[in-house]
Amino acid sequence: MPVLHSRVDSSSIRRLNSTLSIRIEELNAKISALYLQNLHMRASEIALSVQLKRECKRTKSLLNQMRPVRHSKPYSTPCAFETVVVAV
C-alpha cells in the first residue's frame, strides 16, 4: 500500500501547535480545579465522619442513661451509621 505524503506548510504546523497548546493549558486548568474540588470534598468527608462518630457516641451515652438500672451491661452495639473511612 503506497504511503501518501501531504505537503504541510510551517504556518499550518504553527497554527496547530498553538491550538494544541491552548487546549493543553485549558485541560491543565481543569485538572487544577478538579484537584482543588477533590481536596474540599475530602476535607468535608473527614469533618462529617468526625461529626458522625461524635453523634454516635452521644447517642450511645443517651441510650445508656435511659437503660433501666437492672441492666448492668452498657449499650455497646455499634451505631448503625458508623463507617470506616478509607484514605484514597
Buried (B, 14 or more C-beta within 10 A) or exposed (E): EEEEEEEEEEEEEEEEEEEEEEEEEEEEEEEEEEEEEEEEEEEEEEEEBEEBBEEBEEBBEEEEEEEEEEEEEEBEEEBEEEEEEEEE
